[in-house]
Amino acid sequence: MAEKRKFKKRFCRYCQQKVDYIDYKDLTQLKFSLSERYKIMPRRLTGNCKRHQELIADAIKRARQAAFIPYIVDRKRVVANPFELIK
């Protein structure tokens, strides 16, 4: 019989820090919830709770609309670390 894998318990970093509001202008906080192609990472990968995941999604959408974060990444011009471009 195959044994079940035991995964590390993920925790919500925002609940641990007792964050009530996630600012869309704080890009250093948002980049932990973005993939290398600037897509919003799911809860099962980040470990966020439902409430904070919804706040993060809204903040990322607002940052995209304000042009702080790009909507798409150009496939022709691939960058090793895209978060270096965000300052």
C-alpha positions as CSV (number, residue, x, y, z in Angstrom):
1,M,0.0,0.0,0.0
2,A,1.1,3.5,-0.7
3,E,1.6,5.8,2.2
4,K,0.0,9.1,2.4
5,R,2.3,12.1,2.0
6,K,2.3,14.5,4.9
7,F,2.5,18.1,3.8
8,K,3.7,21.0,5.8
9,K,0.8,22.9,7.4
10,R,0.4,26.2,5.6
11,F,-0.7,29.3,7.6
12,C,-2.0,32.7,6.7
13,R,0.7,35.2,7.1
14,Y,-1.8,38.1,7.2
15,C,-3.8,36.5,10.1
16,Q,-0.5,36.0,11.9
17,Q,0.4,39.7,11.5
18,K,-3.2,40.7,12.2
19,V,-3.6,42.7,9.0
20,D,-7.0,44.2,8.4
21,Y,-6.4,46.0,5.1
22,I,-4.0,45.2,2.2
23,D,-2.9,48.3,0.4
24,Y,-2.6,48.0,-3.4
25,K,0.3,50.4,-3.5
26,D,2.5,48.1,-1.3
27,L,4.0,46.0,-4.0
28,T,6.5,44.2,-1.7
29,Q,3.6,42.7,0.2
30,L,1.7,41.8,-3.0
31,K,4.6,40.0,-4.8
32,F,4.3,37.0,-2.4
33,S,0.9,36.3,-3.9
34,L,1.9,36.6,-7.5
35,S,3.5,34.0,-9.8
36,E,6.5,34.8,-12.0
37,R,4.0,35.6,-14.8
38,Y,2.1,38.0,-12.5
39,K,-0.8,35.7,-12.0
40,I,-2.6,35.5,-8.7
41,M,-1.6,32.4,-6.9
42,P,-4.3,30.2,-5.4
43,R,-5.0,29.7,-1.7
44,R,-3.7,26.2,-1.6
45,L,-0.2,27.4,-2.6
46,T,0.0,30.5,-0.6
47,G,-1.8,29.3,2.5
48,N,-3.9,32.4,2.9
49,C,-7.3,32.2,4.5
50,K,-10.4,33.0,2.4
51,R,-10.8,36.5,3.7
52,H,-7.3,37.6,3.1
53,Q,-7.2,35.9,-0.3
54,E,-10.1,38.0,-1.4
55,L,-8.4,41.2,-0.1
56,I,-5.2,40.2,-2.0
57,A,-7.1,39.6,-5.2
58,D,-8.9,43.0,-4.9
59,A,-5.6,44.7,-4.2
60,I,-3.8,43.1,-7.1
61,K,-6.7,44.0,-9.5
62,R,-6.5,47.6,-8.3
63,A,-2.7,47.7,-8.7
64,R,-3.1,46.4,-12.3
65,Q,-5.7,49.0,-13.0
66,A,-3.4,51.7,-11.7
67,A,-0.5,50.3,-13.8
68,F,1.7,49.2,-10.8
69,I,1.6,45.6,-12.0
70,P,1.3,44.5,-15.6
71,Y,-1.7,42.4,-16.8
72,I,0.4,40.1,-18.9
73,V,4.1,39.3,-19.4
74,D,5.6,39.5,-22.8
75,R,6.7,36.1,-23.9
76,K,9.3,37.4,-26.4
77,R,11.1,39.4,-23.7
78,V,11.6,36.9,-20.9
79,V,13.1,38.3,-17.7
80,A,14.9,36.1,-15.1
81,N,13.3,37.8,-12.1
82,P,10.3,40.0,-13.1
83,F,10.0,41.4,-9.5
84,E,13.2,43.4,-10.0
85,L,11.3,45.6,-12.4
86,I,8.7,46.4,-9.7
87,K,10.1,49.0,-7.3
